[in-house]
Amino acid sequence: MLSFKIQGGHRLKGEIIPQGAKNEALQILCAVLLTAEPIIIHNVPDIRDVNKLIELLASMGVKVEKLNTSSYRFQANNIDLEYLESPAYKEKAAALRGSIMVLGPLLARFGKSKIPKPGGDKIGRRRLDTHFLGFEKLGAKFTYDSHDSFYHIDASNLKGTYMLLDEASVTGTANVVMAAVLAKGKTTIYNAACEPYLQQLCKMLNRMGAKIEGIGSNLLTIEGVEILKGTEHTMLPDMIEIGSFIGMAAMTQSEITIKNARVDQLGLIPEVFRKLGINLEIKGDDIFIPAQEHYEIETFIDGSIMTVADAPWPGFTPDLISIVLVTATQAKGTVLIHQKMFESRLFFVDKLMEMGAQIILCDPHRATVIGLNRSVPLRGMRMTSPDIRAGVSMLIAALSATGTSIIDNAEQIDRGYQHIDTRLQKLGAVIERME
């Protein structure tokens, strides 16, 4: 088991460059299966989930060449479909939730696929219905074998159609789009997700020869093509990591500059942290967070308590709800955190309460945070990370706390944050990796 040992109470200072976007990578990497030609991808994050997906693609027959620390060349000209029948495939795919993203490309190009129930964070129900219903509307036929926990899909005759997605799922939309680009005829997807990462995927597919219109909106129109070609793609910086660094700077009273943040793609993220009272300065494409002794949560115009809630893009991303919550614990004022999408994501707050935070967990989806305004510092303690975002929230709390903290099951943090310990050490954090 991996653990992080953190000595809290140190102010940080310096510049940090965000990694490539994890959530974009899981879509973009699977898209290499759509063509036999080479695809070069830049700014690939060196994190556990992405590395596992690259290993899975290589096991399926994709030629993988690492060009430098963050760039790869992929070529899927000799895919071994028999590998999908192997125990090794079941083990690797079941351990990685991102493995669901191989379905769309495999169905589009080869007309069949199978996948075990994927794994991932234990943050509540994460339905696959949007993926499967979208494939079925394109003509795919599903069977589920309860004995081996495999979904078997026959998509030998995919045809374009109109569909209204039951939810604006990012991965669901991406999977259906990748299946539709090689289907016969025209596909219209309404209530499509429109996150920047999905826009990146659609733009990449168009460079490969796909015909996708409506990019950036919730209405996508896709005209199927016969074949796709290779391309080159650079991934966006990770907006979740950027938000995490903003919260970390505020909690630790640190002066930090986040370089090359692609501010134009961050949506509401800077504004939500400003509502917590955090000063942000946009300098070109960098975000400068000055050291703040105190920050005060705003109220609504009528004086009522501020609420921060997640929503589909262009709303506030659910992946930063945990970060906002921990950041609010040392603010002045009160905020209601409303996590609408996952019913287990707020359960880590019991650890923050043991550290001294004042939080009322109203129900699985809502927590009221009463800011301490630094009058009482958090106390270091030992805790266990249940998922990626809660793990980083605990890390931020530990960096700001008095004394020493140990975060067990830190493999969860490694799933989403690249070399987080060494990068924070360069800013002055006292953090040690304990295998």
C-alpha positions in Angstrom: 0.0 0.0 0.0 1.2 3.5 -0.8 0.9 6.3 1.8 1.8 10.0 1.8 3.3 11.4 5.0 2.8 15.2 5.2 4.1 17.7 7.6 1.6 20.6 7.6 1.9 24.3 8.2 4.4 25.2 5.6 3.7 28.0 3.1 4.4 27.1 -0.5 5.8 29.4 -3.2 6.6 29.1 -6.9 5.3 28.1 -10.3 3.6 24.8 -11.2 2.6 23.5 -14.7 -0.6 21.5 -14.8 -0.5 18.0 -16.3 -2.4 17.0 -19.4 -6.1 16.4 -18.7 -6.9 12.9 -17.3 -10.6 13.0 -18.5 -9.6 14.0 -22.0 -6.8 11.4 -22.2 -9.2 8.5 -21.5 -11.3 9.5 -24.6 -8.5 10.6 -26.9 -6.4 7.4 -26.3 -9.3 5.1 -27.2 -9.9 7.1 -30.4 -6.6 5.7 -31.8 -8.6 2.4 -32.3 -10.6 4.1 -35.0 -7.9 4.1 -37.7 -5.0 1.9 -38.9 -2.9 5.0 -39.4 -0.5 6.5 -36.8 -1.7 9.1 -34.3 0.6 11.3 -32.3 -0.7 12.6 -29.0 1.1 15.3 -26.9 0.7 16.3 -23.2 -0.3 12.8 -22.1 -0.3 12.8 -18.2 1.9 10.2 -16.5 -0.8 8.9 -14.1 -1.9 5.5 -13.1 -5.3 5.4 -14.9 -3.8 6.7 -18.2 -0.8 4.3 -18.0 -3.1 1.4 -17.4 -5.2 2.3 -20.4 -2.1 2.6 -22.6 -1.1 -0.9 -21.3 -4.5 -2.2 -22.3 -4.3 -0.7 -25.8 -0.8 -2.3 -26.2 -2.2 -5.7 -25.1 -4.9 -5.4 -27.7 -2.3 -5.0 -30.4 -1.8 -1.2 -30.7 1.8 -0.3 -31.4 2.8 2.2 -28.7 6.0 4.3 -29.0 6.9 6.8 -26.4 8.5 9.8 -28.1 9.3 11.8 -24.9 8.0 12.2 -21.4 4.5 13.3 -22.5 4.2 12.4 -26.2 3.3 9.0 -27.8 2.8 7.6 -31.3 0.0 5.0 -31.5 -0.9 2.8 -34.5 -3.8 0.4 -34.3 -3.2 -1.4 -37.7 -3.1 -5.0 -36.2 -5.7 -5.3 -33.5 -6.0 -8.7 -31.9 -9.7 -9.2 -31.3 -9.1 -12.7 -29.8 -7.4 -10.9 -26.9 -10.9 -9.8 -25.8 -11.6 -13.4 -25.0 -8.6 -13.7 -22.6 -8.6 -13.6 -18.8 -5.9 -10.9 -19.0 -8.3 -8.6 -20.8 -11.1 -9.2 -18.3 -8.7 -8.4 -15.4 -7.3 -5.3 -17.0 -10.6 -3.9 -18.3 -12.5 -4.6 -15.1 -9.9 -2.7 -13.0 -10.1 0.5 -15.1 -13.3 2.4 -15.5 -11.9 4.2 -18.6 -11.9 0.8 -20.4 -15.5 1.4 -21.3 -14.3 4.0 -23.8 -12.8 1.3 -26.1 -16.3 0.1 -26.9 -17.3 2.8 -29.3 -14.2 2.6 -31.5 -14.2 -1.2 -31.5 -17.9 -1.4 -32.5 -17.4 1.3 -35.2 -14.4 -0.3 -36.8 -14.8 -4.0 -36.2 -18.5 -4.4 -35.6 -18.2 -6.3 -32.3 -16.8 -6.1 -28.9 -17.1 -7.3 -25.3 -16.3 -5.7 -22.0 -16.5 -6.7 -18.3 -18.1 -4.4 -15.8 -15.5 -1.7 -15.4 -14.1 -0.6 -12.0 -13.1 2.9 -10.8 -13.9 5.2 -7.9 -16.3 4.1 -5.2 -18.3 7.4 -5.2 -21.8 6.0 -5.8 -23.7 4.7 -8.8 -22.1 5.5 -12.2 -24.5 4.2 -14.8 -23.4 2.9 -18.2 -27.0 3.2 -19.6 -26.2 6.3 -21.7 -23.4 4.4 -23.5 -25.4 1.2 -24.1 -28.7 2.9 -25.1 -26.8 5.1 -27.5 -25.1 2.0 -29.1 -28.5 0.2 -29.3 -30.1 3.2 -31.1 -27.3 2.9 -33.7 -28.2 -0.8 -34.1 -26.0 -2.6 -31.7 -27.3 -5.7 -29.9 -26.3 -6.4 -26.3 -26.3 -9.6 -24.2 -25.0 -9.8 -20.7 -23.5 -13.0 -19.3 -24.0 -13.0 -15.6 -21.6 -16.0 -15.2 -18.5 -14.2 -16.5 -19.8 -10.6 -15.9 -19.2 -9.7 -19.6 -21.3 -7.5 -21.9 -21.2 -9.0 -25.5 -22.1 -6.5 -28.3 -22.8 -7.2 -31.9 -22.6 -4.0 -34.0 -22.2 -5.4 -37.5 -24.7 -3.0 -39.0 -24.5 0.4 -37.3 -26.7 3.0 -38.9 -27.1 6.7 -38.1 -30.2 7.8 -36.3 -31.7 10.5 -34.0 -31.2 10.1 -30.3 -32.0 12.1 -27.2 -29.5 11.1 -24.5 -31.1 10.3 -21.1 -28.3 12.4 -19.5 -25.5 14.6 -20.7 -22.8 12.1 -19.9 -19.4 13.1 -21.1 -18.0 9.6 -21.5 -21.4 8.4 -22.8 -21.5 11.1 -25.5 -17.8 10.5 -26.4 -18.4 6.8 -26.8 -21.5 7.2 -28.9 -19.8 9.8 -31.1 -16.8 7.5 -31.7 -19.3 4.7 -32.8 -21.3 7.1 -35.0 -18.4 8.5 -37.0 -18.1 5.3 -39.0 -21.8 4.3 -39.0 -23.8 4.5 -42.2 -25.8 7.7 -42.6 -26.5 10.7 -40.4 -26.6 10.6 -36.6 -28.1 13.4 -34.5 -27.3 13.5 -30.8 -29.4 15.8 -28.6 -28.6 16.5 -24.9 -25.0 15.8 -25.8 -22.3 16.7 -23.3 -20.3 19.7 -24.5 -17.3 19.8 -22.1 -14.0 21.2 -23.5 -12.6 17.6 -23.4 -15.4 16.4 -25.6 -14.9 19.3 -27.9 -11.2 18.3 -28.1 -12.2 14.8 -29.1 -14.6 16.0 -31.8 -12.1 18.4 -33.3 -9.5 15.6 -33.4 -12.0 13.2 -35.1 -12.7 15.9 -37.7 -9.0 16.2 -38.4 -9.0 12.4 -38.9 -11.7 12.8 -41.6 -15.0 12.6 -39.5 -17.8 15.0 -40.3 -19.1 16.3 -36.9 -21.1 19.6 -36.7 -22.3 21.5 -33.6 -19.1 21.1 -31.6 -19.5 23.0 -28.3 -23.3 22.7 -28.3 -25.6 20.0 -26.9 -26.8 19.1 -30.4 -24.2 17.2 -32.5 -24.8 16.1 -36.1 -22.5 13.3 -37.4 -22.3 12.2 -41.0 -20.8 8.7 -41.1 -17.6 8.2 -43.2 -16.0 5.1 -44.6 -12.6 5.4 -43.1 -10.5 7.7 -40.8 -6.9 8.7 -41.1 -4.1 9.5 -38.7 -3.5 12.9 -37.0 -1.6 14.8 -34.3 -3.3 16.1 -31.1 -2.3 18.1 -28.0 -4.3 17.7 -24.9 -5.6 20.5 -22.7 -4.2 21.1 -19.2 -6.2 19.4 -16.5 -8.8 21.8 -15.2 -9.3 19.6 -12.1 -5.7 19.9 -11.2 -5.8 23.6 -11.8 -8.7 24.0 -9.4 -6.9 21.8 -6.9 -3.9 24.1 -6.9 -6.1 27.2 -6.4 -7.7 25.6 -3.3 -4.3 24.4 -2.1 -2.8 27.9 -2.4 -5.6 29.5 -0.4 -5.6 26.8 2.3 -1.8 27.0 2.9 -1.6 30.9 2.5 0.8 30.4 -0.4 1.8 32.4 -3.4 1.6 30.2 -6.4 1.5 30.8 -10.2 -0.2 28.1 -12.3 1.4 28.3 -15.7 -0.2 27.6 -19.1 -3.6 27.1 -17.6 -5.7 27.6 -20.8 -7.9 30.0 -18.9 -10.2 30.3 -21.9 -11.2 26.6 -21.3 -11.9 26.8 -17.5 -15.5 28.0 -17.6 -16.8 28.8 -14.1 -13.9 27.5 -12.1 -12.1 30.8 -11.4 -15.4 32.5 -10.6 -16.5 29.8 -8.1 -13.2 30.1 -6.2 -13.5 33.9 -6.2 -16.9 33.4 -4.5 -15.0 31.8 -1.7 -13.1 35.0 -1.4 -9.9 33.8 -3.1 -8.0 36.4 -5.0 -7.0 35.3 -8.5 -5.1 37.3 -11.1 -5.2 36.2 -14.7 -1.9 37.0 -16.3 -2.0 36.0 -20.0 -2.6 32.3 -19.8 -1.3 32.0 -16.2 -3.2 32.2 -12.9 -1.5 34.0 -10.0 -2.8 33.3 -6.5 -1.2 35.7 -4.0 -0.7 34.6 -0.4 -3.9 35.5 1.6 -4.1 35.6 5.4 -7.9 35.4 5.2 -10.6 34.9 2.6 -14.3 35.4 3.0 -17.2 33.5 1.4 -19.6 35.7 -0.5 -23.4 35.6 0.1 -26.1 35.8 -2.4 -27.5 39.3 -3.2 -30.4 38.8 -0.8 -27.9 37.9 2.0 -28.7 34.1 2.0 -26.0 31.5 2.3 -23.8 30.8 -0.7 -24.4 27.5 -2.5 -21.9 25.8 -4.7 -23.5 23.0 -6.8 -22.2 20.8 -9.6 -23.9 20.7 -13.0 -23.2 19.6 -16.6 -21.0 21.9 -18.6 -21.0 24.9 -18.7 -21.9 24.4 -15.0 -19.4 23.8 -12.3 -17.6 20.4 -12.6 -18.5 17.8 -10.0 -14.8 16.7 -9.8 -14.0 20.0 -7.9 -16.8 19.8 -5.4 -14.5 18.1 -2.9 -11.8 20.7 -3.4 -14.2 23.6 -2.8 -15.5 21.9 0.3 -12.1 21.5 1.9 -11.0 25.0 0.9 -14.1 26.5 2.6 -13.2 25.0 5.9 -10.7 27.8 6.6 -12.7 30.6 5.0 -14.8 33.2 6.8 -18.4 32.5 6.4 -20.7 29.6 5.5 -21.4 27.7 2.3 -23.7 24.9 1.3 -22.0 22.3 -0.9 -24.4 20.4 -3.1 -23.0 17.4 -4.9 -25.8 16.3 -7.2 -24.3 13.6 -9.3 -22.7 11.0 -6.9 -24.3 10.0 -3.6 -21.0 8.8 -1.9 -18.6 11.6 -2.8 -19.1 13.6 0.4 -18.6 10.8 2.9 -14.9 11.7 3.3 -15.9 14.8 5.3 -15.9 12.7 8.5 -12.1 12.8 8.3 -12.1 16.6 7.9 -14.3 16.8 10.9 -11.9 14.7 13.0 -9.2 17.2 11.9 -11.3 20.0 13.4 -13.4 21.3 10.5 -17.0 22.4 11.2 -19.1 20.6 8.7 -22.7 19.4 8.8 -23.4 16.5 6.5 -27.0 17.1 5.7 -27.5 14.0 3.5 -25.4 12.0 0.9 -25.6 15.0 -1.5 -25.3 18.1 0.7 -22.9 19.4 3.3 -22.8 22.8 5.1 -19.3 24.1 5.8 -18.9 26.7 8.6 -15.6 28.3 7.9 -13.1 28.6 10.8 -11.5 31.8 9.4 -8.1 30.2 10.6 -9.1 30.8 14.2 -8.6 27.0 14.8 -6.1 25.3 12.5 -6.8 21.7 11.3 -5.0 19.0 13.1 -2.8 16.4 11.4 -4.0 12.7 11.6 -4.0 9.4 9.7 -6.7 8.8 7.1 -7.5 6.7 4.1 -8.3 8.0 0.6 -11.5 6.6 -0.8 -11.2 8.1 -4.3 -9.1 10.5 -6.4 -10.7 13.8 -5.5 -11.3 13.1 -1.8 -7.7 12.0 -1.6 -6.4 15.3 -2.9 -8.8 17.1 -0.6 -7.3 15.3 2.3 -3.8 16.2 1.0 -4.8 19.8 0.8 -6.2 19.7 4.4 -3.0 17.9 5.6 -0.7 20.6 4.0 -2.6 23.3 5.9 -2.9 21.4 9.2 -0.6 21.6 12.3 1.4 18.4 12.9 1.9 15.4 10.7 -0.7 13.5 8.6 -0.5 10.2 6.8 -2.8 9.4 3.9 -3.1 5.7 3.2 -4.4 4.2 -0.1 -2.6 7.1 -1.8 -2.6 5.0 -5.0 -6.0 6.7 -5.5 -4.2 10.1 -5.7 -1.7 8.7 -8.2 -4.6 7.6 -10.5 -5.3 11.3 -11.2 -2.4 13.5 -10.2 1.0 13.2 -11.9 4.0 12.9 -9.5 2.1 15.1 -7.0 4.6 14.6 -4.2 7.8 15.7 -6.1 5.9 18.6 -7.8 4.7 19.9 -4.4 8.2 19.4 -2.9 9.5 21.9 -5.4 7.0 24.5 -4.0 8.2 23.8 -0.5 5.8 21.2 0.7 7.1 18.6 3.2 5.7 15.4 1.8 7.1 11.9 1.7 6.1 8.9 -0.3 6.0 5.7 1.7 5.6 2.5 -0.3 
